[in-house]
Amino acid sequence: MGEMRGEERPSTGWTLHEAAKAIGLRFVGKNIPMPSHIFVDSRDVLPGSLFVALKGEKADGQDFIEDAIMRGAAGVICRTPVPGSHLNKLLGTDIPVIMTEDTRAALRDLSLKWLDRVNPALIIGITGTVGKTTTREMIKAVLCFSLKVHTPRRSFNTDIGCAVTVLEAPLGTEILLLELGTNRPGEILETAKTYRPGFGVITEVGPGHLQGLKSIKGVLEAKLELLGAPSIKNLSYNFDNPLLSRALEDSGEELGLFPVGFKSPMYRILEAKSVSRDGCPGVDVDIDTPTGKRKYRTGLFGEHHSYGLAFASVLGDRLEVPSTEQVKRLSSFKALPGRGNFYTSAKGYLIIDETYNANPASMTAVLRALSAIPSPMKKCAVLGGMGELGEDSLQWHRSLIPSFEGLDLVLLVGEPWGSVFQDMLPVNCRTVDFQDLEEIFKNRLSPGDLVLFKGSRCFQMERAIEILENLR
């Protein structure tokens, strides 16, 4: 395959000099079309892209400008070099450079100027403790039938990620999908006011990022900040969450509300049933919509996906996508890497990859989903810890014990599991380290067994998958 390159915008777009001028910043170097790929991490830079040197808590992008250029960055946004800085030599080359005192503010301001040019018909803002990215991609799958839809290329859910997503939106974008995440109060409000979504989605409210948000009430308040954006006119939300439903009933906001859920008065999930098709997981979902009942026969892992299907149905109906097309597109939807995708390894193990991240809500959902799969083969869960749960972390880990029921083997890898359980482990569970896994896999698993891997990003549970895949 040829080398992947950052594409240039069509001639109707900006040049870098025009971009700098639009936000009142100094520009030096050769003028080029505004790159269509924007990066804030030099390790990700593609040839032909724009590198924005942000100053973070642990690293300063200014120190990695030369690395970005070596990797092919076509342009740079950076802080004005101080006298004597080695970066001053950049100013004598053809490399286009936009200089500022605050690169984060420049990225935001540039994205807002570009958003005005793109001028999408609708911006959809998605937040929630779980399911943001999968819901986003389900909505995209439906709306792409008749509309030009732009989404983040990764799970970009911070103000920086939203700015990058906007700057990468091509002219002609009709629907812009943004994710709004948070680990501190005020973050979603700030991002929503900046990027002005007109339609909001709240997938769920549960224990996540408790280190910054402190409590479930804090999580709820953070998600409801989405409603603080004056642009929000419509909201779809998880009706089955009583905290969220009550808060919206009491909010007094004049919004078009589109609840979904098993108890919902609209878009009611009538049934979600785990099935096995040719030895692989699937889930069959029936949803009662205002235009009639729809049957989705999917190859997805877990009944929790029924909410994403319902949210996508809401947006599909609002934007007049035919129901037959919605059913067709969602029934063939494939799970994203690390978010429930599954495959059979070379040795015949059915691997379910949930390694992208974890919190108590998502962990409980996938463990129940694994138990519910009708299969004669063993079911094994290999679990890392859950991060950012604050002072109640041990209790949240212990709360998972009932979800281990129905599984043949549960391997709890590393800390904090040892501290969590000590003498209270169920008989089907073991606390282990990564170096123990190869021997356990050899002795306890057989080809055809179902093996689920999940944990917070910081625990890098993909390493455990590699151990199983490389068994001799």
N, C-alpha and C positions, 0 to 999 in steps of 0.2 A: 504493500500500500504506500501511496505517496505521503509526504509529510503534511499534516493538518496545518492549515494556515488561518490567521485571522483575516476575514474578508474586509474589503473596503466598501464603504457605503456607495450607493449609486450617486450619479452626478447631481441629483436633486437634493442631496444631503449637505451636511456641513463640511467645511475644512477645519483643521485644528486651529488655524488662525481666527476663523470666524467664531469658533467656539470660545476661544480665549477672550475675544473682543466682546462677545455677548455677555460675559460675566465680569468684564472689566479687569482682566488679568494680563500680565506681560507675557508676550510670546517671542521666542527666538528660534532660529533654525529654519529648515526647509518646510514650506507649507505642504501638507498632504491631506487627502480626504480623511475625515474622522473615522478611525478604525471601528469596526462593528463588534470587536471583542475587547472587553475591559477587564483588567486584572489588578488585584490589590496584593497578591502573593506572587513574588518573582518566580517561585517554583512552578507555577501554573502557566506562565506566559507562553503564548503561541507566537510564531513569526507573524508580523504584521499587526500586532495588537497594541493597545495603549496600556501602559503601566502607571498606576496611581500610587505614589509613595506615601502611605499612611503611617502615622506614628501610633503604635499600639502600646499596651501595657508591658509586653514582653519583648517586642522588637520594633525597630524603626525602619520603615520601608526605604528611607533615605540611604540606609546602609546597603541596600540591595539593588540600587539603580543599575550599577554596572552589570550585575548578574542578569537583570531583566533584559538589558540591551544585548548581552551575549546570547541570550535565548531567543532574540529576534524582535524585541519590542520596537515598534516603529515610532513611538512617541512616549513622552513622559510628562506627568504632572507631579511637581515636587515643590518643596519649600525653597525659597530663594537662598542659594548657597551663601554662606558667610565668607568674608575675605579669607583667603588661604585654604579654603576647602578644596579637596581633590575634585569635587564635582564641577568646579568652575571650568575645567577643561571641556566639559560637555557643551558649554556655551559657544565654543569656537568650532563646533562640528556642525554637520547637517542635521543631526538628530533634533527633531522638533520638541521643544520644551515649553510647557506652560508653568509659570512660576507664581507662587502665592505664599501667604503667611500661614494659611490653614488649608491643607489638602482635603480634609474631610468636608469642610464647608464648600470648597470648590467642586468636589464630586457631587454634592447635593445640588448646588446651584446649577451646575451644568446639566444634571439630569432633569431639573425642572424646566429649563429652557427647551430641552429636547422633548419633554413631555408635551409642552405647548405646541411644538411643531407636529408631533405624531398625532395628537388630539384624538385618542381612541374614543369610540362611542360609549364604552362602559369600562370602568375599572372595578375589578372584583377583589376584595380584600379578605383573605382567609386566615383565621386564627383558631387556636384551640390547643389543648394539652397533647392530643394525639391526632394523627391522621391528616395533618395539613397538606403534606406533599402528595399523598395518594389521592386525596379528594381533589386537589388542584389538577392532577393529571387526568382524573376521571371527567372533570368538568371540561377540560380541554378536549378530550377525546370526543365528547358529545358536540361541543360548539364548533369544532373544526369542520363539521359537515358543511356548514354554509358561511362561516365567518373566518376572518384572519385573526388567529389567536396567538398571543405571545406570552410565554411563561418564563420563569427563572430557569437557567440551565442546570442549577443545582438547588439545594434547599436553602436558598438565599432568603432569610427571614428577618434580617436586621435592617436598620436604616441604610447601612452600607450596601447590603445585598439588594435592597429595593432600588437604590440609586443605580447600581450596576445593571439590574434587570431593565430599568427604564432606558438607560443609555444604549442597551443592546436591542431595543425594540425597533424593528424596521419601519420605515414610512409605510403607511397603509394598514398598520395594525388597527383592528377594529375592537378587539377585546384584549385588555391587559389584565393578567392574573398575577396578584402579588400575595406573598406569604408574610404575615406579621407575627413574629415571635417575640418573646420577652423573657428576661430574667430579673427585671427590676420594675417597680412602679413608674408609670409615666411614659414608658418606652413606646407602647402601642399607640397611645394618644398622640405622641409627637410624630410618629411615622404616618399615622392615618391622616392627621391634619396636613402633613407635607404632601402626601401622594394622592389624597382625595378619592378614595374608593366610593362608588355609588351604591354598590351591593356588597353586603357583608355576609360572611359565613362563620359561625362559631361551632366547631366540630364537637368539642367536649370541654368540660372543666373538671380537672382532677389534680392529684398530687404530682406536680412537676415544677422544677426550678424553685423549690421551697427555700433554698438557701437565700435567695433574694426576695421572694414573695411571701415567705414566712408561714403561710397557712393556706388552706383551700379557699377561705374567704379572700385572701390576698390574690390568689390566682383568679378567682371570679371577678374581682374588681379590675384586675389587669386586662382580662379579656373584654370586659364591658367598656373599656376605654375606647374600643372601636366605635362605639356610638357617639363619642365626643367629637367625631369629625362631622362638621356641618354637611358634608357631601353625601353622607349615608342616607339613603332613602328606603332601602329594603334590606331585610335580614333573614337569612335562613339559619336555623339553630337546632341543636339536639334537645328535643322536647322531653326525652326520657330522663334528663338530668334535672331533678326537682329544684336544686339551687338556682340553676340557670333559668328555668321556666318561671319560677316565682319572681326572680329579679327582673325579668323582662315584663312580666305582668304589672309589677309595681313601678316600673321606670317612668311611665307617663310619656315616653317617647312616641312621637307620631311617625310610626314606621309601617311599611308593608311587611308583615311577619309571615314567614313560611316555615313552620315547624316540621321536623321529620322525626320518626322514631316508632317504636313498637306501640306506644300509647298515644301517638300524635293524632290530632283531629284532621290533619292534612298529611299527605305523603306518609301514610301509615305503613310500616313494615309488617305485613301480615304473617310472613314466615321467613325464617333464614335457617337453612338446614345444611349441615356439613355432609358432603358425599365423597365417594371415592370413584374416580373414573380411570379405568385402566391402571389402577394402583396409585394414582396421583390425587392429591386433595382437590376439592372443589366446593363451592357453596351455591346452593340454589336459593334465590331470594324472590319473594312475591311482594310487590308494593302496590298499594291502592292509591292512585293519583286522582286529581280532579277530572281527568279524561278517561279513567278506567284502570283496571288492574293490569299490571305488567309483570311478566315472568322473566327473570334474569337467570340464565344457566351458565355460571362462570367457572373458570379454572382458578379461582382465587382461594387462598388459604385463610379460612376463618370467617365466622359469622359477623364479626365486627365490620367487615367490608360493606355490609348492607347499608350502613349510614352514608358512606361515600357514594354508593349507587343512588341513594335517595337525594342527596345534595345535588348530584349531577342531573337528576331528573327535574329538580326544581328549576335549575338554570336552563336546562334544555327546553322546558315548557315556556319559561319566561321569554326566551329568545326564539321561540317558534321552530324548534327542531322537531321534525315528525317523530312521534313516539316509536314507530317501527325502526327508525334509524337509531334512536337512542338505545333501544333494546339490543340491536345488532352490535353497536359499537361497544357498549358496556359489557355485553356477554363475552366479547373477545378480548377484553382488557387484560393486559399482562401486568403482574406485580412488578414493582421497581426493585432494582438490586438492593439487598439489605433490608427490604421491607416486605418480606413474605414470599420472595421468589423461591422456587424450589426446582431441584433437578436431581437426576440420578448420577451418582459418582461412578468413576471407572470400575470400582469394586462392587457396585450395586446398591449402595446405601442411598436412601432418599433423603437428601439434605434440604432442610427448610432454613433459609438464610434470613434471619431477623436481626442482623448484627448492627444495623445503622444506629440504633439508640434504644433506650429503655426507660420507662418509669412504671410505677405500680399499675396504672390503668392499662398500658399497652402490654405489660408482662402478664397480667391476669388474663387479658383477652386472648393472647396467643397460646397460653397454657391450656385454657379451656378449649380452644380450637383444636389443639393437638389431641386432647382427650376425646373430642367428639368425632374425630375421623374414624369411620368404620373400616378397620383393618385388622387382619389376624396377626400382623407382624408386631414386633416390639416397638414401643414408643419411648423415645429418650429425649430429655431436654438437657442441654448443656448451657448453663446460665452464668454470665458474669454479674457483677454488682450493678446497682443503680446509683447514679451520681446526683449531686445537687439536691439532696433531700433534707439537708439541714440537720438540726438537732434530733429530729425524730426518725433519722435514717434507719436505725435498727428496728424500730417498730414497723416501718413500712416494709422492710425486708421480711420480717416475721409474718406480716399479713398475707404473704403469698402461700403459706403452708397449705391452706385448703385447696389451692389450685394444683398442687402436686398429685392430688388424688386421681386415679385412673391412668397414671403413667407408670411404665415398668421401671424406669431408671431416671433419676434426676442427679446430674453432676453439677455441683456448685463450685465454681472456679475462683480461687483466690479470696482476698478480702473484698467486702466485709463479711462474707458468709461465716467464717470461723467464729467471729465475734457474735454474730447474730444467733447462731443456733446452739453451739456448745453441746449440751446433752439432750436437746429437744428435737433432734432430727427424726423425721419419719423414716420408716424402714427402707423405703425405696430411694433414699437420698444419701449422697456422700459429699463431703467437702474435699476438694482436691486442688492441686496446683496444675499448671499447664504441663509440667514434665510428667505428671501421672497419666495424662490422657491416652497416650499411645497404647500403653499396656492395658488400660481399662477397655478401650475400644476393641482391641484384639480379643480380649477374653469375654466381653459381654455382648458384643454386637454381631449380627449376621447380615449378609446381603439381603436387601429388601426391607430392613428395619427403617423406621422413620426417625430422623434425628434433627431436632430443632436447636438452633443456636441463637442466643439473644443476650444482650447486655448493653450498658451505656457505652457511648463512643470511647470514653477514656479507658475501657477495659479491653478494647481491641479483640473482640471475640472472633474476628475473621481468622486469627491465628489458630484457634481451635478447629475451625473448618479445614485449614491447611493440614493439620495433623491427621484428621480423618481421611482426607483425600490422598495423602502420601503414605498411608499404611502399606507396609511390605507384606 
